[in-house]
Amino acid sequence: MFLKIGELARRTGLTVRALRHYGDIGLLVPSGRSVGGYRLYDRQDIARLYRIQALRRLDLSLAEIQGLLDNAANGLSEVVAQQVTQLDREIRQATALRTHLLALQAQLKASEEPAVDDWLVALESMVAGAKYFSDDELHQMQAQRDGFADAIAPERAALTATLHGLLASGASPESPQAQALAQRWIALLLEEAGGDEGLLIKLYTMHWNERALHSMTGIDRAGMSYISHAMAYGRLQLYAPYCTAEEMATLRAHYVAQTDAWPPLIAEVRQQLLQGAAPGGADMRALARQWQALSLAKAGGDAALQSKLQAAFNNEPALRAGSGIDAALAAYVQQAIDSLDAAPESIR
């Protein structure tokens, strides 16, 4: 059975022009010609055309399709796998965009006449996550938020209101109310991060840097710093079993003062770790020196007290929870510090 080009075009939904182009580039060359010079396509040609159309649905180029059909053993499985990966990525991105748009929709419903600034803030918040997290991390957090964000929204709003009230009244972050608020706030963030301390410190860094998120969440840098200081006061009590009364007095005088310097340092170290930088490399050695200096400063310059604090941190899960420091990061930092001790004086 032979079909002329017009009949083949009609039955496949393609245009005559497309079929001619396929022939011109050698993708689908008709097996015969009629006496009048018309292109004639047999069963094998038609079967090849259907394979072409199937592969076109994978968004392959015509050149890629021709290579696959002319060498059927050459990586069709790999091409399909790549397409599946691409589709998965697009699904994640579309899901994230849908979530952002729903959030924007809710904000617009809450405001009768949204200002241009409101739109800009919402748009900025949409792209903020991509600056700090990989696609996989965003997908992981989105999966964690599903069924979680809506459930805790009333509590988070109440915590925000409490925070604003404490700040307005001048309440000390050492107060029991501030410490209770901070502990719950960090617990919610950690839950949002799926218990991953690395994601937690990225969330903190994003919220610290992105002013659009300050408007969206109602928490600015002053509020974040207040929460961090309240957490630091709460952690102080956990060191008591490891320290003398005199050492605790030293801690109260110096420990909290170093609080704001830790998150950016932890974030930088985390970045070095994720990039696979050697712990003995120049950049990481510089960060290790900062780490040592901060550790000593929070102990009031007392090296013996610094050692006690490190022992307590290693032994007490409550000290590590919400710190942004997990076992992998702690080991990495220790390797960097050890490299400082082993390095010749000329490169220290």
Secondary structure, DSSP 4 states (H G I P E B T S, - for coil): --EEHHHHHHHHT--HHHHHHHHHTTSS--SEE-TT--EEE-HHHHHHHHHHHHHHTTT--HHHHHHHHHTTTSSHHHHHHHHHHHHHHHHHHHHHHHHHHHHHHHHHHH-SS--HHHHHHHHHHHHHHHHHS-HHHHHHHHHHHTTTHHHHHHHHHHHHHHHHHHHHHT--TTSHHHHHHHHHHHHHHHHHTTT-HHHHHHHHHHHHH-HHHHHHHS--HHHHHHHHHHHHHHHHGGGGGGS-HHHHHHHHHHTGGGGGGHHHHHHHHHHHHHTT--TTSHHHHHHHHHHHHHHHHHTTT-HHHHHHHHHHHHH-HHHHTTSS--HHHHHHHHHHHHHHHHS-GGG-
